[in-house]
Amino acid sequence: MTTSQPSSKVSERPPQAIYYPAITYDYHLKMDPDPEMGLGLVANRKIKKGELVLGDSIEFIFGDVREGDYLLFQGHHKASKKSCTKTPSKMPVTRDMLLRNHGVPALIDGEICWRLEVPGMLMNHSCNPTIIDDSHDACRGESYVSRDIRKGEPLTYNYIKQYYDRGPFF
């Protein structure tokens, strides 16, 4: 399938930065020693079952991801100190990264775009997750604790259930 482009040359835009909090009241970013796992979210406090977490999450829509776009981790020095690991200051946002970090393709106004939720996109997968999304409403971005979580325990999500049990949300 081809798409028509305007005859005038599309102007280049500077790389776009998406601000991502590396440390909050609920979590901090931590680099896992296993390179397959990469960055993940870890609880900063004891969180009770049923409690709302990531309530201030934001969903981004990317229509034109380009090389050079990146996530800018605010507070990465504090997150590094808290986790005793090296939290990077930024992470490239490429189409490959969107696929690896659970970006969801969406058809919006006839264009294929990518939906990506910050900070949830960096939760690692678990078949016994600590975080669930009962509403299944990607625009609200609300997540709840499925069981009591200890301070320092990873915040995880069952991506298989999201995409296959209830189907994709686009």
Secondary structure, DSSP 4 states (H G I P E B T S, - for coil): ------SSPPPP-PPPEEEEESB-SSEEEEE-SSTTT-EEEEESS-B-TT-EESTT-EEEEESS--TT-EEEEETHHHHHHHHTS---SEEE--HHHHHHTT-EEEEETTEEEEEEEETGGGPEE-SS-SEE-SS--TTT--EEESS-B-TTPEEEE-HHIIIIIS----
